[in-house]
């Protein structure tokens, strides 16, 4: 009980004073077309689409992590799957 309350109060007291700096007056809303054009310009940059491509290919091919497989087999006693 007391430990949970303490763990809840620490972030509240440390982060609450910083919330005043989070206000962003901004310049209002931009039209959807402008937002989509900006996203498209961003996606066309090599520094963005290289990591995006890697993440997509990695997810699409479902490449397994050998460390995770070792943990499942040795640590948790699962049977070794055949891929």
Secondary structure, 3 states (H helix, E strand, C coil): CHHHHHHHHHHHHHHHHHHHHHCCCCCCCCCHHHHHHHHHHHHCCHHHHHHHHHHHHHHHHCCCCHHHHHHHHHHCCCCCCCC
